[in-house]
Amino acid sequence: MKKNGTVLHELDGQKGELVTTVVQAVFQFFKLISERQLAWLLKHKSQVIGAILNALCALVEVASQPDHAELRKEQEKFYSEVLGMVVDLSELTIPTKPEGDWWLIVVAPGVTYNQIIAALRKLFPVWVYANDLDKVIDMAKEQRQVTDKPYAVWVKANVEADSNNANKSANNLVNTNQTTLKERLLLEGVYFKRTGRHLDVSNWTLCAGSRSLGGGIPHVYWHGDGGELGVDWCHPGRCDGRLRSRSVSS
């Protein structure tokens, strides 16, 4: 058997550095346990090895996830050029992307409904059922709350909202992850900047992740005849084949 020094010498620089880090962590661990606990661990070496390997494999799985560098850059550029905000997404935690085609939505701290509407109106006409969305949306009932850090979610890469959510009201979708109005509006802007086209040209996105102060549910659509984005609302129990929520993966 090779001595530890020989083994470390044969490892390349990065692997040797990682081994050193693990050894340092083990020494820190020894300071936290009692002699009785140490004796138990010595009697169950196979379990100790298994636990260490499982922990490292879990970290490797996290490290294997793509960092989506291009998507981060696209979102940073959108916030800068369209919303006039400098947003650093280098430390953004992006959830695991499901299989298939999905779009990323990033919500940055500090961005308001009114700010988004004003920015979109510089790109294309927008009609909104209320002059001040920040005062009519019930922020406490948003499915995802913006804190001091940005967050990201995935939605299916469909021009039209999810067909499997047709004829499902917001009441039917309670306790499921659905888009908020803010997420849907940001998605419209990013999609337009990317393609020059619009979403929901035949149907409406029911933003079941949001509520108005009166309990209504916002929905968003592109009014082709009028050439404008529409933001309206409906009763939480309304069902319609063209009224469809976009489910979220987070």
Contacts in CASP RR format, 6 or more apart in sequence:
PFRMAT RR
TARGET T0000
AUTHOR 0000-0000-0000
METHOD contacts of the structure
MODEL  1
MKKNGTVLHELDGQKGELVTTVVQAVFQFFKLISERQLAWLLKHKSQVIG
AILNALCALVEVASQPDHAELRKEQEKFYSEVLGMVVDLSELTIPTKPEG
DWWLIVVAPGVTYNQIIAALRKLFPVWVYANDLDKVIDMAKEQRQVTDKP
YAVWVKANVEADSNNANKSANNLVNTNQTTLKERLLLEGVYFKRTGRHLD
VSNWTLCAGSRSLGGGIPHVYWHGDGGELGVDWCHPGRCDGRLRSRSVSS
2 10 0 8 1.000
8 16 0 8 1.000
8 19 0 8 1.000
8 20 0 8 1.000
11 19 0 8 1.000
22 56 0 8 1.000
30 38 0 8 1.000
33 41 0 8 1.000
41 48 0 8 1.000
65 94 0 8 1.000
65 96 0 8 1.000
66 97 0 8 1.000
67 94 0 8 1.000
68 94 0 8 1.000
68 97 0 8 1.000
68 104 0 8 1.000
71 94 0 8 1.000
71 104 0 8 1.000
72 89 0 8 1.000
72 90 0 8 1.000
72 92 0 8 1.000
72 94 0 8 1.000
74 190 0 8 1.000
74 194 0 8 1.000
75 87 0 8 1.000
75 89 0 8 1.000
75 104 0 8 1.000
75 106 0 8 1.000
75 190 0 8 1.000
76 87 0 8 1.000
76 88 0 8 1.000
76 89 0 8 1.000
78 189 0 8 1.000
78 190 0 8 1.000
78 193 0 8 1.000
79 85 0 8 1.000
79 86 0 8 1.000
79 87 0 8 1.000
79 106 0 8 1.000
79 108 0 8 1.000
79 111 0 8 1.000
80 86 0 8 1.000
80 87 0 8 1.000
81 193 0 8 1.000
82 119 0 8 1.000
82 120 0 8 1.000
82 122 0 8 1.000
82 123 0 8 1.000
82 189 0 8 1.000
82 193 0 8 1.000
83 111 0 8 1.000
83 115 0 8 1.000
83 116 0 8 1.000
83 119 0 8 1.000
84 119 0 8 1.000
85 108 0 8 1.000
85 110 0 8 1.000
85 111 0 8 1.000
87 106 0 8 1.000
87 108 0 8 1.000
87 150 0 8 1.000
89 106 0 8 1.000
89 150 0 8 1.000
92 106 0 8 1.000
92 149 0 8 1.000
92 150 0 8 1.000
92 151 0 8 1.000
92 152 0 8 1.000
93 151 0 8 1.000
93 152 0 8 1.000
94 104 0 8 1.000
94 152 0 8 1.000
95 152 0 8 1.000
95 153 0 8 1.000
95 154 0 8 1.000
95 249 0 8 1.000
95 250 0 8 1.000
97 154 0 8 1.000
97 249 0 8 1.000
98 154 0 8 1.000
98 249 0 8 1.000
100 157 0 8 1.000
101 156 0 8 1.000
101 157 0 8 1.000
102 154 0 8 1.000
102 155 0 8 1.000
102 156 0 8 1.000
102 157 0 8 1.000
102 249 0 8 1.000
103 154 0 8 1.000
103 155 0 8 1.000
103 156 0 8 1.000
103 157 0 8 1.000
103 187 0 8 1.000
103 190 0 8 1.000
103 191 0 8 1.000
104 152 0 8 1.000
104 153 0 8 1.000
104 154 0 8 1.000
105 152 0 8 1.000
105 153 0 8 1.000
105 154 0 8 1.000
105 155 0 8 1.000
105 179 0 8 1.000
105 183 0 8 1.000
105 186 0 8 1.000
105 187 0 8 1.000
105 190 0 8 1.000
106 150 0 8 1.000
106 151 0 8 1.000
106 152 0 8 1.000
106 186 0 8 1.000
107 144 0 8 1.000
107 146 0 8 1.000
107 150 0 8 1.000
107 151 0 8 1.000
107 152 0 8 1.000
107 153 0 8 1.000
107 182 0 8 1.000
107 183 0 8 1.000
107 186 0 8 1.000
108 146 0 8 1.000
108 150 0 8 1.000
109 146 0 8 1.000
109 147 0 8 1.000
109 148 0 8 1.000
109 149 0 8 1.000
109 150 0 8 1.000
110 146 0 8 1.000
111 146 0 8 1.000
111 182 0 8 1.000
111 186 0 8 1.000
112 134 0 8 1.000
113 133 0 8 1.000
113 134 0 8 1.000
113 137 0 8 1.000
113 181 0 8 1.000
113 182 0 8 1.000
113 185 0 8 1.000
114 132 0 8 1.000
114 133 0 8 1.000
114 134 0 8 1.000
116 182 0 8 1.000
116 185 0 8 1.000
116 186 0 8 1.000
117 126 0 8 1.000
117 128 0 8 1.000
117 133 0 8 1.000
117 185 0 8 1.000
117 231 0 8 1.000
120 126 0 8 1.000
120 185 0 8 1.000
120 188 0 8 1.000
120 189 0 8 1.000
120 229 0 8 1.000
123 189 0 8 1.000
123 192 0 8 1.000
123 193 0 8 1.000
124 192 0 8 1.000
124 198 0 8 1.000
124 227 0 8 1.000
124 228 0 8 1.000
124 229 0 8 1.000
125 226 0 8 1.000
125 227 0 8 1.000
125 228 0 8 1.000
125 229 0 8 1.000
126 228 0 8 1.000
126 229 0 8 1.000
126 230 0 8 1.000
126 231 0 8 1.000
127 223 0 8 1.000
127 228 0 8 1.000
127 229 0 8 1.000
127 230 0 8 1.000
127 231 0 8 1.000
128 230 0 8 1.000
128 231 0 8 1.000
129 231 0 8 1.000
129 232 0 8 1.000
129 233 0 8 1.000
130 136 0 8 1.000
133 181 0 8 1.000
133 231 0 8 1.000
136 212 0 8 1.000
136 213 0 8 1.000
137 181 0 8 1.000
137 210 0 8 1.000
137 211 0 8 1.000
137 212 0 8 1.000
137 213 0 8 1.000
137 218 0 8 1.000
138 210 0 8 1.000
138 211 0 8 1.000
138 212 0 8 1.000
138 213 0 8 1.000
138 214 0 8 1.000
138 215 0 8 1.000
139 145 0 8 1.000
141 210 0 8 1.000
141 211 0 8 1.000
142 180 0 8 1.000
142 182 0 8 1.000
142 209 0 8 1.000
142 210 0 8 1.000
143 177 0 8 1.000
143 178 0 8 1.000
143 180 0 8 1.000
143 209 0 8 1.000
143 210 0 8 1.000
143 248 0 8 1.000
144 151 0 8 1.000
144 153 0 8 1.000
144 180 0 8 1.000
144 183 0 8 1.000
144 250 0 8 1.000
151 250 0 8 1.000
152 250 0 8 1.000
153 177 0 8 1.000
153 179 0 8 1.000
153 183 0 8 1.000
153 248 0 8 1.000
153 249 0 8 1.000
153 250 0 8 1.000
154 248 0 8 1.000
154 249 0 8 1.000
154 250 0 8 1.000
155 179 0 8 1.000
155 183 0 8 1.000
155 187 0 8 1.000
155 246 0 8 1.000
155 247 0 8 1.000
155 248 0 8 1.000
155 249 0 8 1.000
156 162 0 8 1.000
156 246 0 8 1.000
156 247 0 8 1.000
158 246 0 8 1.000
159 197 0 8 1.000
159 199 0 8 1.000
159 200 0 8 1.000
159 201 0 8 1.000
160 199 0 8 1.000
160 200 0 8 1.000
160 201 0 8 1.000
160 202 0 8 1.000
160 203 0 8 1.000
160 244 0 8 1.000
161 199 0 8 1.000
161 200 0 8 1.000
161 203 0 8 1.000
161 204 0 8 1.000
161 205 0 8 1.000
161 206 0 8 1.000
161 244 0 8 1.000
161 245 0 8 1.000
161 246 0 8 1.000
162 244 0 8 1.000
162 245 0 8 1.000
162 246 0 8 1.000
162 247 0 8 1.000
163 244 0 8 1.000
165 173 0 8 1.000
165 206 0 8 1.000
165 244 0 8 1.000
165 245 0 8 1.000
165 246 0 8 1.000
165 247 0 8 1.000
166 203 0 8 1.000
166 240 0 8 1.000
166 241 0 8 1.000
166 242 0 8 1.000
166 243 0 8 1.000
166 244 0 8 1.000
167 239 0 8 1.000
167 240 0 8 1.000
167 241 0 8 1.000
168 239 0 8 1.000
168 244 0 8 1.000
168 245 0 8 1.000
169 206 0 8 1.000
169 236 0 8 1.000
169 237 0 8 1.000
169 238 0 8 1.000
169 239 0 8 1.000
170 178 0 8 1.000
170 206 0 8 1.000
170 208 0 8 1.000
170 209 0 8 1.000
170 216 0 8 1.000
170 217 0 8 1.000
170 236 0 8 1.000
170 237 0 8 1.000
170 238 0 8 1.000
170 245 0 8 1.000
171 236 0 8 1.000
171 237 0 8 1.000
172 237 0 8 1.000
172 239 0 8 1.000
173 208 0 8 1.000
173 245 0 8 1.000
176 208 0 8 1.000
176 247 0 8 1.000
177 247 0 8 1.000
177 248 0 8 1.000
177 249 0 8 1.000
177 250 0 8 1.000
178 206 0 8 1.000
178 207 0 8 1.000
178 208 0 8 1.000
178 209 0 8 1.000
178 245 0 8 1.000
178 246 0 8 1.000
178 247 0 8 1.000
178 248 0 8 1.000
179 187 0 8 1.000
179 205 0 8 1.000
179 207 0 8 1.000
179 208 0 8 1.000
179 209 0 8 1.000
179 245 0 8 1.000
179 246 0 8 1.000
179 247 0 8 1.000
179 248 0 8 1.000
180 207 0 8 1.000
180 209 0 8 1.000
180 210 0 8 1.000
181 207 0 8 1.000
181 209 0 8 1.000
181 210 0 8 1.000
181 218 0 8 1.000
181 220 0 8 1.000
181 231 0 8 1.000
182 210 0 8 1.000
183 207 0 8 1.000
183 248 0 8 1.000
184 205 0 8 1.000
184 207 0 8 1.000
184 220 0 8 1.000
184 246 0 8 1.000
185 220 0 8 1.000
185 231 0 8 1.000
187 199 0 8 1.000
188 198 0 8 1.000
188 199 0 8 1.000
188 220 0 8 1.000
188 229 0 8 1.000
191 197 0 8 1.000
191 198 0 8 1.000
191 199 0 8 1.000
192 198 0 8 1.000
198 222 0 8 1.000
198 229 0 8 1.000
199 205 0 8 1.000
199 220 0 8 1.000
199 222 0 8 1.000
200 220 0 8 1.000
200 221 0 8 1.000
200 222 0 8 1.000
201 221 0 8 1.000
201 222 0 8 1.000
201 224 0 8 1.000
202 242 0 8 1.000
203 221 0 8 1.000
203 241 0 8 1.000
203 242 0 8 1.000
203 243 0 8 1.000
203 244 0 8 1.000
204 219 0 8 1.000
204 220 0 8 1.000
204 221 0 8 1.000
204 240 0 8 1.000
204 242 0 8 1.000
204 243 0 8 1.000
204 244 0 8 1.000
205 219 0 8 1.000
205 220 0 8 1.000
205 221 0 8 1.000
205 244 0 8 1.000
205 245 0 8 1.000
205 246 0 8 1.000
206 217 0 8 1.000
206 219 0 8 1.000
206 234 0 8 1.000
206 243 0 8 1.000
206 244 0 8 1.000
206 245 0 8 1.000
207 217 0 8 1.000
207 218 0 8 1.000
207 219 0 8 1.000
207 220 0 8 1.000
207 245 0 8 1.000
208 217 0 8 1.000
208 245 0 8 1.000
209 245 0 8 1.000
210 217 0 8 1.000
210 218 0 8 1.000
211 217 0 8 1.000
211 236 0 8 1.000
212 218 0 8 1.000
212 233 0 8 1.000
215 236 0 8 1.000
216 233 0 8 1.000
216 234 0 8 1.000
216 235 0 8 1.000
216 236 0 8 1.000
217 233 0 8 1.000
217 234 0 8 1.000
217 235 0 8 1.000
217 236 0 8 1.000
217 238 0 8 1.000
218 231 0 8 1.000
218 232 0 8 1.000
218 233 0 8 1.000
219 231 0 8 1.000
219 232 0 8 1.000
219 233 0 8 1.000
219 234 0 8 1.000
219 243 0 8 1.000
220 229 0 8 1.000
220 230 0 8 1.000
220 231 0 8 1.000
221 229 0 8 1.000
221 230 0 8 1.000
221 232 0 8 1.000
222 228 0 8 1.000
222 229 0 8 1.000
222 230 0 8 1.000
223 229 0 8 1.000
223 230 0 8 1.000
234 243 0 8 1.000
END
